[in-house]
Amino acid sequence: MAMPNRQWLARGILLLVIGAAVSVGLLYRDVLSVELVRRQLDDLGAWAPLVFMAAYALAAVAFLPAWIFTVAAGVLFGPFFGFVYALAGATAGATLAFLAARYAASDWVAEKAGGLVKRVITGVEREGWRFVAFVRLVPIFPFNLLNYALGLTRIDLVHYVAATFICMAPGSLAYVWIGYAGAEAIAGGERAVQAVLIAIGLLAVAVFLPRLIRRIRREPVPGVDDAGS
């Protein structure tokens, strides 16, 4: 009987941690900004990347806006390392929320996500990792809630992480470049114009890529296109 008791204790602790993270996230959601993230990390030196990725991961669990951290990555670390740190942090956060929903907070997620859970489960049952790839490339559902909802499906963790990491890359790159271009423009650097043009190009690709993917697909996306049927 000791093992089940330990499992319930671990689940209870995890639920308390999730609840505390979400409560803090709701409290600071309206005051969080790119500038606030920059100020908090600007003086951390070599620790800044690790703290940033950890903060990004916790932000995803706490329902804080992910795009703020992605843009801040470009401001703080530049286009290359910013992209690496932002994508790593976002993937870590998506994985934490996924595991929390699968092993501890399934009832809470089902209550909060409502009809989204049924649509996501339908999509994963019919298409597996391809559904995850599609909803990462085409942001139909809210990022934070989707991470939790996918934890209630039967998709393999490795497939989930791989599809999430690869298919979030285009959007992450575009937002990181926006942050970098903005910082260059404010600083008045020689590469400011070039950075802004690249950011506009990447943003255009990120905006039109979902439309292109939906046109290429000949079959409806289960759980998405057939939601009203």
C-alpha positions in Angstrom: 0.0 0.0 0.0 3.0 2.3 0.4 3.5 2.7 -3.3 0.0 4.1 -4.1 0.3 6.4 -1.2 3.5 7.8 -2.5 2.0 8.2 -5.9 -0.9 10.1 -4.5 1.4 12.3 -2.5 3.6 13.1 -5.5 0.5 13.8 -7.6 -0.9 16.1 -4.8 2.4 18.0 -4.6 2.6 18.4 -8.4 -1.0 19.7 -8.5 -0.1 22.3 -5.8 2.9 23.4 -7.8 0.9 23.7 -11.0 -1.8 25.6 -9.1 0.7 28.0 -7.6 2.4 28.6 -11.0 -0.9 29.3 -12.7 -2.0 31.7 -9.9 1.3 33.6 -10.2 0.9 33.6 -13.9 -2.5 35.1 -13.7 -1.3 37.7 -11.2 1.6 38.9 -13.4 0.0 38.3 -16.8 -1.0 41.9 -17.4 2.3 43.4 -16.2 4.7 41.1 -18.1 6.5 42.7 -20.9 9.6 42.4 -23.1 11.2 45.2 -21.2 10.5 43.6 -17.8 12.1 40.3 -19.0 15.1 42.2 -20.3 15.6 44.1 -17.1 15.5 41.0 -15.0 18.0 39.1 -17.0 20.3 41.9 -18.3 22.8 41.7 -15.4 23.0 38.0 -14.9 25.9 37.4 -17.2 26.7 33.8 -18.1 23.6 32.7 -16.0 21.2 34.6 -18.2 20.6 31.9 -20.9 19.8 29.2 -18.2 17.6 31.5 -16.2 15.8 32.6 -19.4 15.1 29.1 -20.6 13.9 28.1 -17.1 11.7 31.2 -16.9 10.3 30.5 -20.3 9.5 26.9 -19.4 7.7 28.0 -16.2 5.9 30.7 -18.1 4.4 28.1 -20.4 3.1 26.1 -17.5 1.8 29.3 -15.8 -0.2 30.5 -18.9 2.0 33.5 -19.4 2.2 34.9 -23.0 5.0 32.9 -24.7 5.6 35.5 -27.5 6.9 38.0 -24.9 9.8 35.6 -24.0 10.5 34.8 -27.7 10.8 38.5 -28.6 12.8 39.1 -25.5 15.2 36.4 -26.6 16.1 38.4 -29.7 16.6 41.5 -27.7 18.8 39.8 -25.1 20.8 37.3 -27.0 20.6 38.2 -30.7 19.1 36.3 -33.6 21.1 33.0 -33.4 21.4 32.3 -29.7 18.1 34.0 -29.1 16.4 31.5 -31.4 18.2 28.5 -29.8 17.3 29.6 -26.2 13.7 30.6 -27.1 13.0 27.3 -28.9 14.6 25.3 -26.1 12.6 27.1 -23.4 9.3 26.9 -25.3 9.8 23.1 -25.9 10.7 22.5 -22.3 7.6 24.4 -21.1 5.4 22.6 -23.6 6.8 19.3 -22.4 6.3 20.1 -18.7 2.7 21.1 -19.3 2.2 17.9 -21.3 3.6 15.7 -18.5 1.7 17.5 -15.8 -1.6 16.9 -17.6 -0.8 13.3 -18.4 0.3 12.3 -14.9 -1.3 14.7 -12.4 -3.8 17.2 -13.6 -6.0 15.4 -16.2 -9.3 16.2 -14.4 -8.3 19.9 -14.1 -7.2 20.1 -17.7 -10.4 18.5 -18.9 -12.4 21.0 -17.0 -10.5 24.0 -18.1 -10.0 23.0 -21.7 -13.6 21.9 -22.3 -14.4 21.1 -25.9 -10.8 21.7 -27.0 -9.8 18.4 -25.4 -12.2 16.4 -27.5 -11.0 18.1 -30.7 -7.4 17.5 -29.9 -7.9 13.8 -28.9 -9.8 13.3 -32.2 -7.0 14.8 -34.2 -4.3 12.8 -32.5 -6.2 9.5 -32.7 -6.5 10.0 -36.5 -3.2 11.5 -37.4 -0.8 11.0 -34.5 2.3 13.2 -34.5 1.2 14.9 -37.8 -1.7 16.5 -35.9 0.8 17.9 -33.4 3.0 19.2 -36.2 0.0 20.9 -37.9 -1.3 22.7 -34.8 2.3 23.9 -34.0 2.7 25.3 -37.5 -0.8 26.6 -37.7 -1.6 28.3 -34.3 -5.3 27.5 -34.2 -5.4 26.8 -30.5 -3.9 28.8 -27.6 -0.3 27.7 -27.0 -0.5 27.2 -23.2 -3.8 25.4 -23.2 -2.9 23.2 -26.2 0.2 21.9 -24.3 -2.0 20.7 -21.5 -4.7 19.3 -23.8 -2.2 17.2 -25.8 -1.1 15.6 -22.5 -4.6 13.9 -22.4 -4.0 12.1 -25.7 -2.2 8.9 -26.2 0.6 10.3 -28.3 4.1 9.1 -27.5 6.2 11.6 -25.6 9.2 11.4 -28.0 6.9 12.1 -31.0 5.2 15.0 -29.2 8.5 16.6 -28.3 10.0 16.1 -31.7 7.0 17.5 -33.6 6.8 20.4 -31.1 10.5 21.3 -31.4 10.7 21.2 -35.2 7.4 22.8 -36.0 7.6 25.7 -33.5 10.9 26.7 -35.1 9.6 28.9 -37.9 7.4 31.0 -35.7 10.1 31.2 -33.0 12.6 32.4 -35.5 10.3 35.2 -36.8 9.5 36.5 -33.3 13.2 36.4 -32.2 14.2 38.4 -35.3 11.4 40.9 -34.5 13.0 41.4 -31.0 16.5 41.7 -32.5 15.4 44.1 -35.2 13.7 46.3 -32.6 16.7 46.4 -30.4 19.0 47.3 -33.4 16.6 50.0 -34.5 16.5 51.5 -31.0 20.3 51.4 -30.7 20.7 52.9 -34.2 23.1 50.3 -35.3 24.4 50.0 -38.9 22.6 46.7 -39.4 19.2 48.1 -38.2 17.7 48.4 -41.6 18.8 44.9 -42.7 17.6 43.4 -39.4 14.2 45.0 -39.9 13.8 43.8 -43.4 14.7 40.3 -42.4 12.3 40.4 -39.6 9.5 41.6 -41.9 10.3 38.8 -44.3 10.3 36.1 -41.6 7.1 37.4 -40.2 5.5 37.3 -43.6 6.6 33.7 -44.0 5.2 32.8 -40.5 1.9 34.4 -41.3 1.4 32.9 -44.8 2.8 29.5 -44.0 -0.3 28.3 -42.2 -2.5 29.3 -45.2 -0.1 27.5 -47.5 -0.2 24.3 -45.4 -4.0 24.3 -45.3 -4.2 24.7 -49.0 -1.7 21.9 -49.6 -3.7 19.5 -47.4 -6.5 18.0 -49.5 -8.2 16.3 -46.5 -9.9 18.1 -43.6 -7.8 18.3 -40.4 -9.5 16.0 -37.8 -10.5 17.9 -34.7 -10.1 21.2 -36.6 -12.0 21.4 -39.9 -14.7 19.0 -38.7 -15.2 20.8 -35.3 -18.7 21.9 -36.3 -19.9 18.6 -37.7 
